[in-house]
Amino acid sequence: AQSVAQPEDQVNVAEGNPLTVKCTYSVSGNPYLFWYVQYPNRGLQFLLKYITGDNLVKGSYGFEAEFNKSQTSFHLKKPSALVSDSALYFCAVRDAQTGANNLFFGTGTRLTVIP
Amino acid sequence: DAGITQSPRYKITETGRQVTLMCHQTWSHSYMFWYRQDLGHGLRLIYYSAAADITDKGEVPDGYVVSRSKTENFPLTLESATRSQTSVYFCASSEIDPPSPLHFGNGTRLTVT
């Protein structure tokens, strides 16, 4: 079975400070991992993905994520938060051994960047 | 504008009625998906399609029907709407494997009274 946990419903950070949004996953095989962002009244937008290779993945808008196999984590990070980063963030996982491109999503973390 | 379009954006219907949510993509992506988004559950997969005339169940398929006669369209039908189907529905598409990012529509907010 595949699952994703985002332990924090809400993360608040001051503008200019580093931000971290946490994600842990569970799959039986190797994971494909994704981060998406959702702005109000919009669909999800792709930020970055980990398939294989370098554990540090860089994505859109200055975001990056670190894959940690031993801790089964894929935390999203940004060195300096912007007010415009305020949004709902979703982590998603897919087992690399499955045949379909369907993802399992976490429940989301609402990020608020305080000016 | 190229992309993925969902219609309607908002829909109110009564319990027991049939309702169809439309999804159209202009990229000719092979894969299409329907998710529902509910508070506390994140996004849950309802149905997906790997190509025209090929569909498969996701995590929460009960009460829903899909079809895909053309690559670009993937309608979702609620055969007899229930209040528990009040949700925001997202359609998405992606290129064929290797794992490609999903491209989402802007959603349909469905209220069943």
Interface residues (C-beta under 8 A of the other chain):
Chain A: V4 Q6 Y32 F34 Y36 N41 R42 G43 L44 Q45 F46 K49 I51 F90 R94 A96 A100 N101 N102 L103 F104 F105 G106 T107 G108
Chain B: I4 Y31 F33 Y35 G40 H41 G42 L43 R44 L45 Y48 A50 D56 G58 E59 F90 A92 S94 I96 D97 P98 P99 S100 P101 L102 H103 F104 G105 N106 G107
